[in-house]
Each structure stands twice: as C-alpha cells, then as structure tokens.
Amino acid sequence: MSVKVGGAGSLTEAFLYIADAKGYFVEEGLKVEFIRFRSASEMVAPMGTGELDAGGGSPSPALFNAILRGIPVKIVADRTTALPGRANMAIMLRKDLVDSGKVRDFSDFRGKTIAINGTGTSTEIFLEKALEKGGLKMTDVNVVTMGFPDTASAFAGKAIDVAVATDPSNARSAEQGLAVRWKGEDEVNPNHEPSVLLYGPNFYQTKPEAAKRLMVAYVRGIRDYLDAFTKNKDKEQMISILMNTTEAKERSLYDRMTVLGVNPDGYADPKSIAPDRDWYFSKGLMQQKVDLSKVIDNQYVEYALERLGKYQP
C-alpha cells in the first residue's frame, strides 16, 4: 500500500528515515514515498486535502487553527521531547560573551539580541520561559527571527548574542568556535514536546490498516535510534543513514549533537501539549482552544506496542 510522508530533512524525522532504510515499511507491506517540504508548517494543508498521508511538526497555531477549521489532523506520536540531558532545542551563547563572563545568568540577557526561528512558535515559548528565570520580559531583549541554519553566520558576524535553536545548527556553531551550548530546553521547560508525528484525516479514515502498520515501523525506528546512540548498537550504521537523509551531513557533528529525547514507546503527551495550546490562545493566535482529547490519538502507538512490547532500556 502506498503512503506519502512529508519531511523537511530535519533530525526530528530521524526515526522515519531509519525505518525506511532498515526496510521496516516494506516489512509492513507499505511503499513509503517521502515528499520534501521547506518547513513542517507547510505539511498541514496537504494532509487536510489528502495529498499527504503523514508528516510532522510542532503543535502550533497553524495546526490548531486548521483543526478548528474542520481539518481533523491527528497528533499520533512523539517526535522529540526535552527529556533530562536530551533536549534538541537549546540556548546558544556567542562564545566571546561566555569567555568574557558578560553572560553568566538569565538576567544578563537584558538588552541582548536573541534569534528565534519565528514568533508564535515553541522557540518563542522556550525563550519567554528562559527570560522569566532572569526576571525579564520579551520587551527587555531584541528578538530577531531567522532560520536555524543561519545562526552560525549570524554569530560569526556578531549580529546576534544568543540563539534559541536546534541541532545540527547548534553543533555547527559550537564546532566552528562561534557559540557555546548554554542551557538545553530540558533545563528551562522540562519534558516539553515541541515536535510530533501527524496523520491526515484521509489517511487514517481510508487506510486504517496502513496507519497502524506505519506506526509499527516508526516505533522500531525510534528504538533503533536510541539503541545506537545510548547503547552504541550499530551506531555508525545509524549515522550513515542520517547523513544521507537529514540536514546533518557532516560525520563530526554526531560527536557533538545531543541525543534526541523521545518517548521510546512513541506516546504523544497531552500534559506537554496543553500548555502550548493555552499559550497560543493567550497570545491571540487562536480564537478558541482545541479539545486535545479529539486531537491526540495514541491508538496507533497502542497497536504498535501490542506487537512490539514495551521498550527495554
């Protein structure tokens, strides 16, 4: 059965690419075609029309507003969570500010130029929480927006002092001696789930068996990733797969990047997603709150676990 899956080549899609490379989709009788998008937010509309079966992204205003408009996209699994020591998103400080001691605490962010990838995003939520730890507000800093890959050159030109960004951009900035990873999201907003796997309504309504089988392969991909980077099992094979499929093309980055935090059993977490929804509503980015009980659907994960069992650390 043919399945179209959206991707932007980000590291948070690692589990899908591993599942594909290891032949898990084929084992489930699926022929998966990856469709590239510039960003995760662009995947929501095609999922609503049935042009795309599955994709990923953050539980964002774009997603929630689409659902409110009657496009019942479902959150079906975790893609990354800020677990202790395993946060993909982090605060990066320009190296000279660290070396000089000009930034030692959150309160030292006052007046600094801080890059995030966009307003009304999980990065803005992270930044606001970080500033609160220093007794600051967003108005106390100069916020600029840019793509994560642009942060390295911005640090190099001293156009920014701080960035809230993800790997591999963070690892590149550190490798080039431009910035230092200062605080992971796990230290500011622990157990936050900024990225999830999504199913479009046409997919789960017309291909329910494929939707279940896709999840089996996906969870196997999660576990292979974790086994590689936490148990050193077939690590170089996993790195080779990710170098060929994600934006992290350089082998050296894998010695610097933080292991992705993810629920090894795949569950999406309503306790993490609800505060984000409430924050977006409070900022006027949504006209009403989405009922998450109708959006988060862990039945596919449950099916995968019936077949695979719980993860054994």
Residue pairs with C-beta under 8 A, 6 or more apart in sequence:
1 29
1 30
1 31
1 207
1 209
1 210
2 30
2 31
2 33
3 25
3 30
3 31
3 32
3 33
3 53
3 54
3 203
3 207
3 210
3 214
4 32
4 33
4 35
4 51
4 52
4 53
4 54
5 16
5 32
5 33
5 34
5 35
5 52
5 53
5 54
5 55
5 214
6 34
6 35
6 36
6 37
6 40
6 42
6 43
6 46
6 47
6 52
6 54
6 55
6 56
7 13
7 16
7 17
7 34
7 35
7 36
7 37
7 55
7 56
8 36
8 37
8 38
8 39
8 40
9 36
9 245
9 246
9 247
10 40
10 166
10 246
10 247
11 88
11 166
11 167
11 168
11 242
11 246
11 247
11 248
11 257
11 260
12 56
12 79
12 80
12 88
12 195
12 260
13 56
13 79
13 245
13 246
14 221
14 225
14 242
14 245
14 246
14 260
15 79
15 218
15 221
15 222
15 225
15 262
16 34
16 56
16 218
16 221
17 221
17 241
17 242
17 245
17 246
18 221
18 224
18 225
18 238
18 241
18 242
19 25
19 217
19 218
19 220
19 221
19 224
20 32
20 34
20 245
21 241
21 244
21 245
22 220
22 221
22 224
22 241
24 216
24 217
24 220
24 221
25 31
25 32
25 214
25 217
27 217
28 213
28 214
28 216
28 217
29 213
30 210
30 213
30 214
30 217
32 214
35 46
35 52
37 43
37 55
39 57
40 55
40 56
40 57
40 58
40 195
41 57
41 60
41 62
41 63
43 52
43 55
43 56
43 57
43 198
44 55
44 57
44 62
44 63
44 66
44 71
44 73
44 198
45 66
46 52
46 55
46 200
47 53
47 54
47 55
47 71
47 73
47 198
47 199
47 200
47 201
47 202
47 203
48 66
48 71
48 73
48 200
48 201
49 202
50 200
50 201
50 202
50 203
52 200
53 199
53 200
53 202
53 203
53 207
53 210
54 197
54 198
54 199
54 200
54 203
54 214
55 197
55 198
55 200
56 79
56 195
56 196
56 197
56 198
57 63
57 195
57 196
57 198
58 121
58 122
58 194
58 195
58 196
58 276
59 75
59 122
59 193
59 196
59 273
59 276
59 277
60 120
60 121
60 122
60 280
61 120
61 280
61 285
61 286
63 73
63 198
64 277
64 280
64 286
64 290
64 295
65 285
65 286
65 287
66 73
67 73
67 290
67 295
68 286
68 287
68 288
68 290
71 201
72 201
72 294
73 198
73 199
73 200
73 201
73 295
74 198
74 199
74 201
74 204
74 295
74 296
74 297
75 196
75 197
75 198
75 268
75 273
75 295
75 296
75 297
76 196
76 197
76 198
76 199
76 204
76 211
76 215
76 268
76 296
76 297
76 298
76 300
76 301
77 196
77 197
77 215
77 218
77 219
77 266
77 267
77 268
77 298
77 300
77 301
78 193
78 195
78 196
78 197
78 262
78 263
78 266
78 267
78 268
78 269
79 195
79 196
79 197
79 262
80 88
80 193
80 194
80 195
80 260
80 261
80 262
81 191
81 192
81 193
81 194
81 261
81 262
81 263
81 269
81 272
82 88
82 89
82 184
82 185
82 186
82 189
82 190
82 191
82 192
82 193
82 194
82 261
83 186
83 191
83 261
83 262
84 186
84 190
85 184
85 186
85 258
85 259
85 261
86 186
86 258
86 259
86 260
86 261
86 262
87 184
87 185
87 186
87 187
87 258
87 261
88 166
88 167
88 185
88 194
88 195
88 258
88 260
88 261
89 122
89 123
89 126
89 164
89 165
89 166
89 184
89 185
89 194
90 164
90 165
90 166
90 170
90 181
90 182
90 183
90 184
90 185
90 258
91 126
91 130
91 162
91 163
91 164
91 181
91 182
91 183
91 184
91 188
92 151
92 155
92 162
92 163
92 164
92 165
92 170
92 173
92 174
92 179
92 180
92 181
92 182
93 103
93 161
93 162
93 179
93 180
93 182
94 155
94 158
94 160
94 161
94 162
94 178
94 179
95 155
95 177
95 178
95 179
95 180
97 103
97 161
98 180
98 182
102 108
103 109
103 112
103 161
103 162
103 182
105 134
106 130
106 131
106 133
106 134
106 135
106 136
107 134
107 135
107 136
108 134
109 130
109 131
109 134
109 136
109 140
109 141
109 162
110 134
110 136
110 140
110 141
111 140
111 141
111 142
112 141
112 142
112 161
112 162
113 141
113 142
113 144
113 159
113 160
113 161
113 162
114 127
114 141
114 142
114 143
114 144
114 160
114 161
114 162
114 163
114 164
115 143
115 144
115 145
115 146
115 150
115 151
115 154
115 160
115 162
115 163
115 164
115 165
116 123
116 124
116 127
116 143
116 144
116 145
116 163
116 164
117 123
117 145
117 146
117 147
117 148
117 164
117 165
118 124
118 145
119 143
119 145
120 280
120 283
120 285
122 192
122 194
122 195
122 276
123 164
123 165
124 143
125 189
125 192
125 276
125 279
126 164
126 185
126 188
126 189
126 192
126 194
127 138
127 143
127 164
128 138
129 188
129 189
130 164
130 183
130 188
131 137
131 138
131 140
131 141
133 188
144 159
144 160
146 154
148 165
148 166
148 169
149 169
149 247
151 160
151 163
151 165
151 169
151 170
151 173
151 179
152 169
152 172
152 173
152 176
152 178
152 179
154 160
154 163
155 163
155 173
155 178
155 179
156 176
156 178
163 173
163 179
165 173
167 248
167 253
167 257
167 258
168 246
168 247
168 248
168 250
168 253
168 257
170 179
170 181
170 257
171 248
171 253
171 256
171 257
172 250
172 253
173 179
174 180
174 181
174 256
175 252
175 253
175 256
181 258
184 258
185 192
185 194
186 261
191 269
191 271
191 272
192 272
192 276
193 268
193 269
193 272
193 273
196 268
196 273
197 218
197 268
199 211
199 297
199 300
203 210
203 211
204 211
204 297
204 300
211 300
212 300
212 303
212 304
214 300
215 266
215 300
215 301
215 303
215 304
216 303
216 304
216 307
216 308
218 266
218 304
219 265
219 266
219 301
219 304
219 305
219 308
220 308
222 262
222 263
222 264
222 266
223 264
223 308
223 311
224 234
224 238
225 238
225 260
225 262
226 259
226 262
226 264
226 311
227 233
227 234
228 234
228 235
228 237
228 238
228 239
229 235
229 238
229 259
229 260
230 259
239 251
239 254
242 248
242 254
243 249
243 250
243 251
248 254
248 257
263 269
264 311
264 313
265 301
265 305
265 310
265 311
266 301
266 304
266 305
267 298
267 301
268 296
268 298
268 301
270 292
270 293
270 296
273 292
273 296
274 292
277 286
277 289
277 290
277 292
278 289
280 286
281 288
281 289
